[in-house]
């Protein structure tokens, strides 16, 4: 096979002549190739990507997440497909290839020419070669998972019970499909032809350990035989299973749904019909340059057959993409072979393997720890002198995997047994060489991470994990390398003389969690006392603090002593929103958000909100948090508004604070025919229990009354999902710019145990998290992650459970609504003045327009148009006409306050000032 010719100069660089690169296939391999080509800045090159699916390339490694969320799983940044040199054509199948004419043909009959063609068509999911196999679903694409989700829900609805699903295939994909269906409430039987699961990655002892773990989790296993036949009876009696799998000797398996995930079949139709050389089991045969037998045609990913092997893993696909990109740029990169390391992504199953886990090398030595009773198996394969690492298998405890994998083929720094964590091993500190691969998905080595930390003339130093991910790509796909990446980053920062600081700010050397414990231990109750005891004396500004330490100290004091956030001079510590007990908006006005626990509200309370909104002319919006936001209130109006709401029984929703925002709930078993628990009652109990507790960051809870998960509980800091036996508790879910799914902490809990575990978890988070650290990042940075939280919360491994529960009980007993307390206190009401020397003068410099019958702030363009008379609908002042009716300023008592000057730290909306 000869590599396709590439127009280059004598030094190997591209000539700059216009080249048309066509990529057939919109999967991870095609995505990575496009990124790699753009990174090389090839002048005059255009890249056209044909994707058969109707969506942009997405992360198939994370496909099982689609069972839990509607996340589109898109790879990389959307801006990649907006590059002027790139054209992405989704929903377009390529049906023909003519290597001599250098053209392809689409299903619509369009002919497209190319200079270089890259086949990245991936693979398809085969079905077993048995009769009626057309009735078997597959697990391969987003559409497949969406169909399985919907089908599981439909079956549960029709049958009135948990559907029974048979998953054929006990490898990585099969177990992920089984886990996804079980997570949707199905009973799952895993059918596998070998006596133990994941036989391609695990030896017999490891595989049988995994068998035992899955059976303990409630899966049924049918092992050792392939299905011989499938019978279908769609006219069966109600609630009977329509499908039956038959085996040569084993018992039949009856099911309501049958799914196959038995491997991959290379999508090599284009290569086959074009006469390209194929591998013995299919796939376009490639050489070390990833070139096929046809000039100008390359193949990467699952469609490529290298040394008679095709592989359904993302790491080799990415490596092939980099090789082709380098070759098209005039380089000489070669593909060295397949990285077969694998890690199972299944809740509760810690399984990983890499290298020569089966000890097939001559004179290989196996170092093993096995505890069948605990379901733990760890094995390292080394050379016969016990020095060089050849591979490993981990089941039940895969914690050594991330640090050992980069050492593959290298000498271990200590005895192999020291790396077996389950046996109590304590390995020596590993200094990884620059060429040690840390992230196989993105092919990032230790040296790249160190270089990113150091920076260069063009790129500033990277001093946090987010910057490292953005700069190198490490940890952006499967994420298993992140702990080691962070460790390398911090060690290099120290080597570069960069400070790896945990200090709260320049005024306090302790971290936020350290300061919390110090305040708790010493009983300090004021910011001044905290400064005197733990501040930095050398800094003359320490007595004033900063916008980092002051709100952090205020949060610590509020969380520890459950006192009003404006008491005892603490108002000066708060940010604008907390000082005003409301969220400031873009025009300097504020929003009002009363608490509506679980979204449940009476018609009478709805009427009060409507009256307040009409009387004060507030923009009204129902939010995704099952609450009602009222926008456009001036500072001096807030007490009058809240007087009406508090008198009607409302409380502050704390939308302005780092506290519990809301507990989202579905309707649950009270009305819904699918509900198995009263999710509304539980959500209300949670909201009323944890309301007002100040924390390092905002908190959101969710309670779903069944596995259909309508309340999106797994996207919340605390998620509660009903089961027939009780409640499953999830923790660490976050939305935002870097969303994270909550992880299972405990299952099938009764009400009392559920509350006890949440009490412990939340107080532990409040005491130990960094400033503004969401629960997902807090948990990820704990040594042991969710397992550590489980040990502390469920097992009481630190012996602090009683203290955590007592702290929460104290909060519940002493909680008082912040606005009710404010309305009773003239000193607190002094803050609510627009102009402190003109207490009754409203701010009339605010400009609005009417949009969909409600007022909103005018844009800069609308203000300019009003000045020229082009926008006559522009309105100014505290009131605006609504639906053609002039409404006068409401007759509301001004906020009670003395006439002297307000506090210097009172909130100052836009367009207002303080006179001296």
N, C-alpha and C positions, 0 to 999 in steps of 0.2 A: 504494500500500500504506500502511495506517495502522498505527502502532504499537499494540500491545495496551494497553488502559487499565490503569492501576495506581492503587490506592487510596493517595492521598497527601494531606498537609496543604497549606496554602497556600504553605508555603516549600519544597515539593517533597519533604519527608521522608515516609517511610512512616507510615501512620496507626497501625500496630500491630494492625490487624484480622487475624484468623486467615486465612492464605492457604495454599493447597495448591499447591506447585510440584512438578510431575511432570517428571522427566527420562527420556526414552526413549533408552537407549544407555549402556552401561557402559564406554566407551573413555576415552582421554585427555581429550577435550573435556568429557565428562560429569563426569569427575573434577575438572577445573579449574573448571568452573562451580560444583560443590558447594563447593569450597574458597573460591571468590570470594564466594558467597552467605553462607557462615558468617562470613567475615571482616567482612562488613558488618553482622552482628548484627541481622538483621531480626526485630523482635519478632512473636511469634505465627505465624511462618512454619514450615511443615514441608516437607521435601524428600524425595521418594521417587524413587529411581533404579532403573530396570529394566534389568538387564544380561542379554542373551541368553546370553552365555557363562557357564559355571558358576563363574567366579572374579571377584574384585574387579578394578577397572580396573588394567591393567598398561601398561608403557611399550612401545608399538609401535616407538618410535624405536630401542630396544635389542633388537628382536626377534631379530636375528642372533646375539646372545649365547646364545640358547637352544640353538643348535647345539652349544655348548661346555659348557653347564652346565645343571643343573636349577633354577637360580634362577628364582623365580616372577615376577620383574621388576615386582612390585607398585609402584604409584605412591604417593609420599607416605607418611604415617604411617597404620598400621592404625586408630589412634584416631579418624581422620576418620569412619569408618563406625560408630563407637560413640557418636557425638554424639546426644543425646536428640532433636534435631530432624531427624535424618537416618535414613532407612530404605533399605538397599541390598537389592534382591531379585535375587539372581543366579540364572541358569538359567531366567529367565522371559521369554518372547518376547511382545512386544506385537503383536497382529495387526489391530487395528482402531482407528480414530480418528473421533470424531464432534465436529467443532468447534462445532456449534450447541449440543449438549447438554453440551459440555465434559467428555467422558468418553473413556476408552480401554478397549479390551478385550484381555485376555491370551489366549494360546493355550489356557489351561484354561477359558476362558469367563467369567472374572471381569471385572466392570465396575468401573473406578476413576474417580472424578471428580477434576477438577482446576480450579484457578483460572487457573493459568498452565502452559503445556506447552512444554517445550523439546525439539525433535527433535535428538538427537545420535547418530543411528543409524549414522553413519560410511559405510563403503563395503564393497563385496565385491570379490573378485578375479576378473575375467573370464577365460574361456578363449578361445582363438582360435576363430573361427567355421568350423571344419572338421569333417569327419566323424570320428567316434570321439573327439571332444574329451572325452567323459566319462572317458576313460582318462588324462587329463592331470591331475596334481596341481597344487595352487596353494600360494602362499606368502603367508599373510595373518595367521594367528592362532597362538597357542601350540600348539593341537592340530595345526595344519598342520606346524609345525616338528617337533613330537614324532613325528608320523607319518613325516616325511621322514628323521629320524634313525634311527628303527626300521627303515624300509624299506631304507636304505642298508646297515645292519648285516646285515639279513636277506639281501639280495642278495649281499653279500660272502661270507656263510656258505654260501649255496646254490651260488654260482658258483665259489667258490675263487679269486676274483680281484677286483680293484677294479671296482666297478660303473661303467658308463658312463652319465652323466646328461646330458640335453639340457635347458638352461634357456632358455625362450623369453622374451625381454625383456632388453634391455641398458641399462635405466635403473637408478635407485638400488636399487629392490627386487630386480630381476633379478640385479644384481651381488652384492647381499648374499646372496641365495639360492645363487648359484653359489659364493661364497666359503664359505658354511656347509657345502655338500655336499663341496666340495674338502677342507675341514678334517676331514671325516669319512672321508677316504680315497678319494673318488670321482674318476674322470676326468670332467671337465666340458667340455661344448661350449656356448658362449653363442650363441644364435640371436637376431639383431636385424635389424629391417627396414631400418635405415639403414646407411650405409657406416661410420659410427663410433658408438661407444658414448656413452651419456648425452647424446644430441643435444639434449635439452631444456635442458641446463645448459651444454654445451660447444660451442664453435665447432669448425670442421673440424680445425684444427691441434691444438687441445687434445684433441678426441676421438680423432684418429689417434695422438696421443702415448699416450693411455690404452690404445688398442688394442695398441700395441707393448709397453707395460708388462705387460699381462695375458698376452700371448703369451710374454713372457720368464718369467712365473711358471708357465707350463705349461698355461694354458687354451687350448682350441681355439675359434676364432671363426668363425661362419658369418654373414656380414653382407651387407646389401643387399637381402634378399628376405624376404617373409613366407612361412611354410610354407603350401603349397597343400593338403596332405593328410597324414593320419596313417594308416598301415596297422598292424594289430595281428595278431600271430601268437603266441598264447599256447601253441600246441602245438609251438613251435620245438624244435629239437634242444638238448640240454643245452649251456649256455654260449653259445648264440647269443642275439642281442639280439631281444626280442619286439616292439619298436616301431621304426618307420621313419618319419621326417619327410621328405616330398617337397617340392621347390621348383620353381618354374617353369623355372629354368635351372641352378641350382646343384646340386651333388652331394647325394645323399640323406645323411641323418644317422641312423645306427642307434643305438639306446639301450636300456638296461635300465629307465630311468625318465625320464619327461618331466614337466617342471615349468613352469608358466606364471606369469610375474610381469610382465604387460604393461600395468599401470596400474590404475586403480580405476573402479568403477561405483557411483555414489551409491546408498545404500540408501534410496530415496525411495518405497518401496511404500506406506507409510502416507500420505504427503502426496499421492501420486497417486490412491489410492482415495478419499481424503477430498475430492478436488476442489481442492486447493491449486494455486496457480500454480507451474509448473515452469520450469526453465531450458531452453534449446534442446537441450542434451545431457543433460538430466535434472538432478536435484537440486531441492530446494525453493527457489524464488526468494526472496531476502531483499533488504531495502533497507539503508540505512546503519545502521539501528538493530538489524539482524539479525531484524527482524519479517518474518513470512510474510504471505501474502494473507489469512489467517484470523485474526480477532481472538483474542488470547490464546495464539497459537501462534508460537514462535520457532524458528529453526534455526541450528545452529552446527556447525563442523567440515566434514568431507568431504561431508555430505549437503546442505550449504548452497551455493546457487549465487548468487554475487554478481557483478553486471555480466556475466552470461552465462558465468561461469567457476566451476568447482569445483576445489579444490586439495587434494592429499593430503599436506600438510605440517603439522607440529604447531604451528609458530609462529602462523599465521593462525587455527587452531582455538582456541588459547589466547586470542588477541586477541578473537575473537568471544565467547568465554565471559565475558571481563571486561566486554565491552560489555553483554551481556544482564544480567549481575549488577548492573551499574551502573544500567541502565534499571529493573530490578525494585526497586531501592532508591530510585527517584525521580530518578536522575541523567540527564544528557543526552549520554553518551558515544556516539561513532559509530565504525563500522568504516571504516578508511581505505583498505583494500585489502590485497593479498597480499604478504607478504614471501617471495620466491622463493629466498632464499639456501639453499644445500644443501651438505652435506659428506658424502663417501662414507665409510662405515664398513666398510672392507675391509682386512684385514691386508696391509701392504706397499704400499697404494695411498693416496697423499696427494693428494686431489682435492677442490676446493671451487670454488664460484662464487657470485656475489651481484650484485644490481642489474642493470644493462644490460650484461651481459657480451657481447652480440652487437653492441654499438655501433649500435643502431637509432635513437637520438636524432639529430636534425638536427645537423650539424657536429660530431659526436662524433669524438674523437681517440683512437687506440689506441696505447698504449705497450707494446711487446712484447719479451720475451726468450724465445728458443727455442733449445734444444739437443737435437735429435732423438737424437743418439748417446747422451746421458745420460738421455734420457726426461724432460726438464724443459721446461715451458712455463708462462710467467707473463705475464699481460696485465692492464693497467689501462686502463679506459675513462674518459676525462675530457672536459671541455668543450674547445672549440677553443682556448681560451686556456691550456689545460694547468693549470687551477687547481682546478676542482671535480670531485670524484670521482663518477662515474656507475655504475661497476661493475667487476667483475674476474673473471678465470678463472685458476685455478692447478691444474697437473697435475704430479705428481712432487715438488713442493716447495710446500706450502700454508702455510708458516710465517707469511707476512704477513697471512693471512686474518683472524685474530681481532682484530688491531689496526686493520686497514683497514675492516672492515665497519661499525663504529660511525661512521665518517667519511662514509658514503654520503650524497651530496647536500650535502656541506660542502667548504669550501676545504681543500686539502692544505697542511700547514705547510712543505712543501719540494717540490722537483721530483719529479714522478711516478716517474722512473727510480730515485730513491733508495729507493723501496719494493720494488723488485724484488730480493729477497735473492739469487736465483740469479745475478744479474749483479754481485753484490758491493755492492749499494746500502746506504747507511747513512742512513736517514731521520732527519729532525730529531725531537726529542722532541715527542710529541703531547699537548697538554692538551685532553682531551675535555670538552665542555660538559656540564652536568648532564643535559640532555635527550637525550644520545647513548645509543642503546640498546646495552647490553653483552650482555645475555642475551635473545635473541629468544624462546626457548622459554617463559620465564617473564615476558617483557616487563619486564626490570629495567634501569633506566637508570643512568648513572654517578652521578647525583645521589643515587639511593637507596642506592648503596654508600657514598658519602661520608657520608650522613646516618646510616647504620648504624654507621659508625666513630665518629662524633661522639656518638651516643646522644642521649637526651632525658630528660625527667623520668620517663618510665615505663620506658624501656629503657636498660640500661647500655651503654657503648661496646663495640663489637665489635673485638677486636684480633687475631683470627686468622681464617683462611679458613673454618674450621668454623663459627664464630659467624656469619660473613657469609652462608654458605649457609643456615643455619637461619633467620636474620633476614629475608633478602631473597628466598631461593629461587634466586638466581643459581647456575648450575653444577650444579643438582640433576637436570637431565634429560639432555641430550646431553653436557654437560661441556666443550664446545669453548671456552667463554668463561672458564674458570677461570684460565688464565695472565694474561689482561688484568684479570680481577677482582682477583686478588692484587696486581697492579701498582698498580691504582687504590687499593686498600685501604692498601698500605704508603705510598704517596705522601701519602694523606690523613692517615695517622697522623703522618707527619712534620709536615704542615701544622698539625695540631692540637696539636703539641708532645708527642705521644705517642712513646715510644721504640720503635723497631723494633729490638729487641735480638736479637743472636745470641749473647749471653754464655751461658756454661754455667750460671752461677748468680751469686749476689751475691758469691761469693768468687773467681770467675775471669772476667775480661773476655773471654778468647778463647772461641769456640764449641767444641763438643766436637771437631769435625774439626781446628780450628786447634790445640787443645791436643794432640791426637794427634800432629800433625806436629811440634809443638814438642818433645814428649817424645822422639819418634823422632830428631829432629835433634840434640838435646843429650845423648841417652843416659842421661837420668835414670831411676833405678830405684826410687825410693821416693816416697811421697806427701809426706813432709816436704820432700824436695828439690824436688818440683813446686811446693809451696806457696811455698817460699822464692824460687823463680825466677819463677813466673808468677802467684802469688796476689795478692790485694789487701792491701797492707801496712796500710792505714788501718783495716781491719776487725779488731777484736781477736779475733773468733771464727774468723778464718781458719785458725788453727792446729788447730782442731777440725773445720772443714769442715761439710758438711751432707749430708742424705740424697740430694742430687743429685750433688754433685761427688765425694763419696767413692766411691760405687759406680762412677761414670764413670771416675775415675782408676784404680780397681782393674781395671776392664775393659780400659782402655788398656794397663796394665802387663802383664796376663795375655795379651792379644792380641799384644803386641809381643815379650815375652820368653818366652812359653810356659812359665811357671813356675807352681807350685801356687798357687792363689788364696789360701791361708792362710799362705803363706811370708812371712818377713821383715816381720812385723807387719801384713800386708795383711788379716788377718782382721777387724781393726777397721774396715776400709773397706767390708766387704760388708754387704748387707742380710741379714735373718734367714735366708732360704732358703739363700743361698750360704754363710753361716757354718756352717749345720748340714748342708750338702750334701744337703738334702732339702726338700721343700715342706711348710711348716706348714699345718695344716688348721684348721677352725673351732673345734675343741675344744682346740687347743694341741698335739696330736700331729702326727706327720709321715707323709708317704707315701714309700714306697720304690719306685723305678722303675728296674729294671735295663735295660740296653740289650739290645734284641732286634733286631739289624740286619735291616731289610726284613721283619720279622715272621717270619723263619725261625728255628725253634727245634727242638732235638732232644727226643725223649721224656725222655731223661735229665735235661736241664735243666728241662723242665717239672716233672718229679718233684721236683727241688730246690726250685723255687718253691712247689710244693704243700706240701712238708714245712715250709718256713719259714713259710708262711702259717698252717698248722695249729699249729705249735709256738708262734708268737708271737700267735696268734689275731688275724690281720690280715684286714680286709675286702678282698676280692679282686675286681678289676674289669678286664676286657679293654677297652682303650681304642680309640678311632678311629685312633690313631697306631700300631696294630699292636704294642702293648706290653701288659704286665700291670702294673697299679698295685696296690700293697699298702698299705692305709690303716690307721692307728691305732697306729703305732709310737711309743713314748715316746722322748724324746731319748737317754736312757742305753741304750736297746736298739739304737740304730742301728749302733754298731760290731759288736755280736754278730750282728745280722742280716746286715750286709755281709760279715763274716768268712765266713759260710756261703756267701754268693753269690759272693764273689771266689774262694774255694777251688774253687767249681764252674765257674769260667771266666767269670763275668759281670763286666761293667763298669758303672760309673755311666751311667745314661741322660741325665744332666744336665737332667732335667725341671725342676730348680730354677734353672737358669742362663740368662743371655742368651747362648745358644750354639745349636748345632745340636741340635734336639730329636729328630728322627727322619727317616728316608727311607722314605716309604711306597711300596710296590711291589705290583703285581699279580703273578701267578704266572709270566707271561711264556712264552717259547717252550719252556721245559723241560717244561711240562705242557699248556699251553693250545693248542688247535688254531688259534686266531687269532693267537697271538703271532708276531712277526717278529724279535724280538731277545730275548736273555736278560735281562729286566728285573730279576730277582732278583739275579743276579750283579753287575749294574751298580749296583743300589741298595746292596748290601752294600759294594761298593768305595767308593761315595760316602760312606756313613755312617762307614766306618772311616777314610777320608781326612780328613774334615772334623769328626769328633767332637771336642768339647772346645774348639774355637776360640771365644774370647769375642768377641762382636760387639755393636753398639749395641742390638740387640733379638734376640729368639729367631728362629731360622731353621728352616724346614721345607722338606724336599725331597720330590719325588715322581717315580717312574719308571714309565711305562706301556709295556707291551710291544707295543702296537699303537695305532692311532688310536681304538679304542673307549674308551681313556682311563679304565680301571677304577681307576687309582691317583689320579685327580683331580689330575694333575700341574700343570695350569694354575691351580690354586688355591694353589700353593705359591710360596715365595720363589724356588726353583729348580725348574723342571719339565723333565723329560726324557721325550720321547715317541718311541718307536721308529718308524722307517720302513724300507722295504725296503733303502734305501741307507745307513742308519746311525741317527743320533739327531737329533731337532730339540730345540734348547735354548730354553727360555722362562725369563724372569726377571721378578721384581716381582709375583708373585701373593700375595695375603694374604687370610685370612679375617677374623674379628673383626667389630666393629661397622660398619666401612666396608669391605666386601670388595672386592677388585680381582682381575681376571684377569691372569695373567702374560702378557707380550708376547714375541713371537718375536724371539730374538736372532740365531740362526744355525740352519741346517738341514742335514740329511744329513751329520752329522759322524761321523768315526770315533772310536773310544774315546779315543785319545791326544789328539786335538784337543778333544774334549768336555771332558776333565779340565783341559786347559790353559786353556780359556776360562772354566770355572767357577772355577779358581784365581784368575785375574785379576779376575773379577767380584766374588768374595766379598771378597778383600783390598781392592779398590777401595772397596767398600761399607763395610768395617770402618774404613777410614781417613778416609772423607769424610762419612759420615752423621752426623746429629745424634743426641743422646742419645735413646734409646727410639724411634727413627724406623724404622718398618718399611720394607722394601725398596720397596714400592709408592709410599709417600710420598717416599722418598729419590729414586727415579727420576723421579717426577712433578715434583719441584722442581729437578731438574737442568736447566740450560739446554739444551734439545734432547731431554730425556727419554730414551726408549729408543734414539733415534738417537745421542745422545751416548755412552751406554753401549756401543753397538755400535762406535762409532769408537774408543773407548778399549780395549775388550776384543778386538775382532776386527782392527781396522786399526792398533792401537797408535799412535793419533794423538798421544798425549802422550809417547811414547817411554819408558814406564815398565813395559812388559809383563814384561821380564826381572826387574825388581825385584819386581813383584807375584808372579811365579812363585817367585822365590827365597824370599820371605817365607812362602809357603804350604809350600814344601819344608821350610823350617826347622821349621814347626809339625808337619808330618807326621813328621819325624825325631825330634823331641824330645817328642812327646806321651806322657804317662803317665797312667794312670787315677787320678783324684783319690781314690777310696776306697781303692784298693790302697796308694797312697802314704800316706794318712792312717793306715791300720791299722799301718803300720811305724813311725810316729812318735809317741812318747808325748806330745810337746808338743802335737801336734794333737788327740790323744785327750782332752786335758784339757777340751776344750770340751763334751764330751758327758756332762754332769751335769745332773740336774734341780735338785738343791740342792748348791751347792758346799761347804757345811759338813756335808753328810750324803750322801757320795758313793754310798752303796748303798741309799738310801731311795727307792723308787719313788713316783711321784705317784699316790695312790689317790683323788684327788678327781674323777676323770673318770667320767661317767655315760653309760650306753649302754642301748639296747633291742635286742632280737633282731628282725630283719626279714628275711624270706626266708632264714632259717637263717644269717644273718651279723649281726654287731653293727654298729651305727651310733650316732653321737652322739644323745643324747636331745634333743628339742625343749623349749622353755620350757614348753609346754603339758603335755608328758609329765612333766617335773620337778614341775610343780604338782600333777598328778594323783597322782604317787607320794607326795607329802607328805600327801595326804588319804586315801591308800589306794585310790584309784580305779584306779590303774595298777600292779598288783602285779608286772608283768613287768619293771619298771625295775630295772636292775642297776648296781652301782657297783664301781669297783676295776679293777685291771689285767686281770683275767680275768672272763669271763662264761660261764654255761652255754650250750653250743651243742647243739642237737637233744636237750636233756634230759640231757646228760652233763656233769658237773662236771669241768673240766680244771684241774689245778694249775698254779701259776706254773712256767714251764719252767726247767729246770736249765741255765742259761746263764752262762758266765763273765762277770762285769761288765766293762765297758770298762776296759782298762788305763789307769791314770792315777795320778799322785801324789795324796797326801791333802791337799796344801795348796790354797789357794784357786785357782779357775780364773780365766781372763782375765775382765776386767770386761766385755768385749764379747761374751761367750758368749751364745748364744741363750737366751731366757727364754720358755718356753711359758706358755700361760695357766695360772693357778693355781700358779705356782712363783715363787720369789723368791731373792734373793741376800742372805745374811747378812753383816754386817760385823763 
